[in-house]
């Protein structure tokens, strides 16, 4: 996610910019960002960094330019701010494989792919793009469906699944679809029956559906695990009202 503005020499107004958008969308290097110099420059930057690059024609629009905005052999300047980034190379490699090849992918790499997909979902959730976040979480969950070869592998897979299921339950609450939120909360409880977040999400979902006794059971269970959690206690007060 970057903010950028491109300028021609001796011009104060940018010929291209996305700085008018409060939350620029994610752009992929080599696909959405194809200017050679900009690709190279961005790979040198850290999150939160602001930089100014001057690109000769070879690293910009070449001999022909890009009429009518960019004249031939133009040197251009770009101001860039890196808001956030995710390394999706491992994910891209994984999803290009066949289903049979995915099954033989090393577990640690599978877990990394699932974690990256979850991070994509988290980014979209923070931007309140809940449908997109939900799709990323579901994609992450689908990756984790492989059969483990040992109890240690099962524990690793379950730990990753639990995080994704909790995210899905929360996202469905934001989408005002409490039945799905409850379903994913219950799946999380199948992995960890004393998980306070899962109990809390299930309680919230039941409260939304006016299933008050079920909501009380889940919320009291969450309170037993985390008695001083303000969110849980506030939800119980809401239930009492």
N, C-alpha and C positions, 0 to 999 in steps of 0.2 A: 504494500500500500504506500504510494508515494504521491506527493504534491510536486508538480513541475510547471515551469513556464519556460518557453523557448523564445529567444529574441534574435533578430537580425542585427548586424552591426549598425550602430547609430540610430537604432529605433527604441523608443521608450515603451511602446505597447507590444505585448507578446503576440507572436503569430499563432501560438497554441498554448493553452493552459488548462489545468483542471482545478485551479485554486478557488474557483467559485463554488465548488462542491464542498459541503461541510465534511462529509465522509466519503472520500474517493474509494471506489471499488478496488478489489484485488486485481492486479495485472500480472501476467506471467511473462518472464523474460523469454525472448525468442518467439513469443506468440503475440502478446499485446504490446510489448515494448521491443521494437525491432531495430531502432536506430543504433548502429554499431557502437558509437562512442558512449551512448547512454547505457547500454548493456555493460560495457567495460567499467564505466564510472560507478554504476550502482553496486557492482560486486566489490568495490573497495570501501563501501560505506557501512556504518553501524546504524542500528535503530536509534532514531532521534537526531541523527546528524543532518546538518544542512550543508550543501556544497554548491559551488558554482563551477561549471565546466565550459571551456571554450573548445569547440570541435572544428577542426579544419574540414574541408569538403570530403576528404577520404573517410572520415569518421561520422559524417553527417549525411548530406543529401547528394553528394557526388558532383560530377561535372554537369549533369543535366538539371540539377535542382529539383524542385517540385512545384511547377507552375500551377496557379498564378502566385502562390504565396512565397515560394522560395526561388530566388533567381539562380542561374547556373553558377557553379563554383563558389557557393556561399559559405562563409565561416559563420557559425551560429554559437550562441551562448545559452546554456540551460541552467536555471536555478532549480535545485532539487532538494526536497526534504523526505527522508525515509521515515514514514510513520510506523510501519511494522513490516515484518517479513516472516515467511515460513519456507523452509527448505522442503520442497515436494519431490525432489529427484527420486528418492526411494519409492514413493507412492507411484510416480509415473512408471517406473520400471515394473513394479508389482502388477499394476492393472493392465499392462501390456502383455502379461503372461496368460497362457491358457489356464483353465481351471485345474488341470492335472499338474501343471508346473507350479501353480500357486500352492498346491497341497504339499509340494516338496520344498517350498521356500523355508529357510531356517527360521525357527520360532522367534528368535530375538529380532530378526528383521520384520517379521509379521507384526510383532508387538510395536515396533517403531512406526510402521506404516499406520497401524490403528491409532497410535498416539498422535501422529501428525494429522490424521483426519479429524480426530477429536479437537485438536488445537484449531483447525480450520473452523470447526463448528463453534468453538468458544469465541473466536474472532467475530463470526457472524452474529452470535448471540449478543455480544457486547454492543454491536451496531444495531441491535434489535431487528435483525433479519431472521426471524424465528423459523420460517419455513426452510430457508437455506441451511440454518443450523441443524434443524431436525434431520434433513437429508444427509448431512455430513456425519451426524452421530449414527444414523442407521447404517451408513456405509461402513463406518468403523466397526459397528457391532457385527455386521455380516462377515467381516474379515476374521473375527475371533471365533468362528464356528468350527474350527478344525478340531480333530480328536487329539488329545494329548497322549504322549507316549510314557508319561510318568506322573506321579502325584505332584512332583515339583513343578512340572509344566502346567498341570491343571491349576495350581495355585497362582501361577503367573498370569494365565489366561483369565481366571476369575477376577484377579485384581484389576485387570484392564477392563473387563466386562462391567464390573461394578461401577467404575467411573462413568462409562458411557451410558449405562442404564439410569444412573442418577441424573445425568445431563438430559436424557430423553424425557424423563418424568417431569423435570422442571420446565423444559421447553414446551411440552404439551399443556402444562398449566398456563404458560404464557399465551398459547394458542387457543385457550379456553376450550380445551378438549379433555376434561377431567377423567373420562373413562380410560383413555389411552394413558394418561399420566398415572392412574392407579395401576394399570396393567404392568407398566414398566417399573413402577415402584415395587410391586409384588415380585417381579423377576429379580430385582436387586435384593429383596429380602430372602429369596431362595439361596442366594450366595452368602449373605450375612444377615441373619435374622435379628440381630441387635444393632443394625446400622441406624443411627439416629436420623440421618438425612432421609433414608428410605422410608422410615416410619413417619417422619414429618411430611414428606411429599404425599404419601398415601392418605394421611389425615387431611391434608389440604384438599386433595382430590375428592374425598368423601364429603367434606364440608361443602364443596362446590355443588355436589350432587344431592345435597340435603339428606345424606345418609348419616345422621348425627351420632347414632350409637357406634357405628363403625369408625367414624371420625374420632370419637372420644377414645376408643380402644387404641387406635394407632398413635394418637397424640400423647396419651398417658404413657404408652410404651416408650415413645421418644423422650418424654420427660424423665422417666426412670433412668435412661441412659445418660441424659444431659439435663440434670435438674435446674441448672441456672441459665439455660439457653433462653434469651429474651424472645426470640422468634417463636419458639415452641410455646412458651408461656403466654405470649400475646395471642396465639392462635387458640389456645384453650379458653382465654377470656372471651374471644370472639364467639367461640362455640357456646359458652355459658350464656351469652346475651341472646 
